[in-house]
């Protein structure tokens, strides 16, 4: 029993040390990028934030990267990174305000279809930024659950066995639920279906390729849903339900 406790303690300590080291590395790079931003060197700030995001999901870097692009009036990249930040922290009020300001610069005005409230709540729960949280909870609850279960086996007193049995059951159920959330969040990350138009202007056609008939034009910063992909073209849908094919290089996934 003591050996299992030591192994559990070592695992948790190692996990916490890894998380602390990663956070410290992010903090140093983030401070450097912030200094460049405050000095008005937005090019250097953008480079710093993008270096962080190439290896980590980090809300503050996504948000500040959107701000840096906003300062340079690059509306497409600004909205792209605001949207990515919104997936990490959906309820941030400052982000919502800045995203609204950026969207006001977009030429296209598209009315959205009514949304499903339940799906909106689920999207917040399995936002990509919550992946580490659900993963940590899953590891912690499974570990403690099995420790409690093993302790119950070795315990002699009936009262302790009942308490440990109940605790183990609750922890293992929590571990199973968090595993579902980890899987759902991971799937959300891997199957992103939203994209931002990055080209100044791009044609939406009734079929992929230049031979297709142009249905309408979209402009930088417009948000679309990706329905289908080929090597060079993506089939997209607008918030109002209109669909068509666009050149893939004119879009960036959120």
Secondary structure, 3 states (H helix, E strand, C coil): CHHHHHHHHHHHHHHHHHHHHHHHHHHHHHHHHHHHHHCCCHHHHHHHHHHHHCCCCCHHHHHHHHHHHHHCCCHHHHHHHHHHHHHHCCCCHHHHHHHHHHHCCCCCCCCCCCCCHHHHHHHHHCCHHHHHHHHHHHHHHHHHHHHHHHHHHHCCCHHHHHHHHHHHHHHHHHHHHHHHHHHHHHHHHHCCCEEEECCCEEEEECCCCCCCCEEEEEECCCEEEEEEECCCEEEEECCCCCEEEEEHHHEEEC
